[in-house]
Amino acid sequence: MKYLCLVYFEGKILDAFTKDERDAIDNESIAYDEELQRSGHFIAAQALDSVQSAITVRVRSGKISTTDGPFAETKEQLGGFILIEARDLNDAIQVASKIPLARFGCIEVRPIWELTRK
């Protein structure tokens, strides 16, 4: 099964890191992605730009509206994702628990719902 691991953290925590600390967590994250590739769990992973660059898009009655920033007003913001292949939810949780940024925020694990034309 495929699972999406959504990486949430408070931006101000990472903003407070020194350059060396930021480089270390980036390198640790890249190394973990490489480990997931070797284990067969890895499908895709990307970090996201800061939440200040987000645009929220809505369509109501055929009209498009945009709002600067994220939809949710929370301290923790979506900072990236890892799409994995796992045997089951327990396996996905074990994979997610080792994502380096889990130490500073949280990882939301969600099964992928495969859409099929009916």
N, C-alpha and C positions, 0 to 999 in steps of 0.2 A: 504494500500500500504506500501511497505517497502522502507525506505530511509536510505542512508548511510551518516552519518555526519562525514566528515573528519576534524580533528582538526589540524590546522596549527599554528605555533608560532615560534618566533625567539628563538633558543636555548640559546643565550647569555642572554636573559631576565631571563629565568628560572635559568641559571647558576649563575646569580647574587643574587638569593634569598638566604637568610639565611636558615639554616636547619629548623628552626621553620616555616618560610614562606613556604618552600617547603612541609613540613609535613601538614601545614594548607590547601594548595591547593590540595594536594593528598587526604586528608580527605574529603574536600568539593566535590571533584570529585567522590569519592566512595559513599558519601551520595546522590549525584545527581543520580548516577546509581541505587541506592536502591529506590529512589523516582520514577524513570522511571519504575522499576519493579512493584511497587505498582500500578502505573497508567495504566499499560498494554502496555506501549510504548516500553519497553526494549526487545531487542532480544540478543544483544551481545555488548561488549565493551572491548577494550584493549588499553593500552598505548604501544608505541613503544620504543625500545632502541634508543640511540642517533643516529643522522644521520651519525656520523663517523663509525658506524657499518654496514651501508648499502652497499649492493653490487647490481649493476645494471647488469641485464642479457639481452643479445640480441642474436637472432639467425638470421643469414644472410647466404643465400645459404647453409643451413644445418650446418653451423659452429656456435658453441657457443662462445661468447666472454663475458667477465665480466670486469666491471670497478668498482674500489673502490668508494664508496660514492653514493650519489643520482644522478639521471639523471638531475634534474633541478638545475641551479645555482641561487638560490634565497635566500633572507634573511630568509623568513619563510619556514620551513620544516614540512612535515607531522609528527605529533607526536603521533597520535592515531586515533581511530575511535569509533563511536557508531552506531550500526545498530539498527534502530527503526522501529516500526510499527506505522503509522499515518493515520488519516482519509484522508488527502490530503496534498498538498504542504504547505498550510498556517499552518496547524497543525504541520507539520515537522519543519517549520521555528520557530514556537513558542517554540518547544522543544529544537531546536538547540540554540536559543538565551539565554537559561538558562544554557548552558554548561559553567562551571566555567572558562575554559581557553579561552573562547570567549573574555574575558576582556583583554587578553594579545596578541591575535592573531586574527584568523578568523576561521569560521566553514563553510566548503563547504558542501551544502546539495544536494545530487543527488539521484534521484529515482533509484531503483534497476530494472534492465532489466532482467526479468526472461527468461532464455534460455530454449527453448523447442526443442526436437528432431523433425525434420520434415521429 
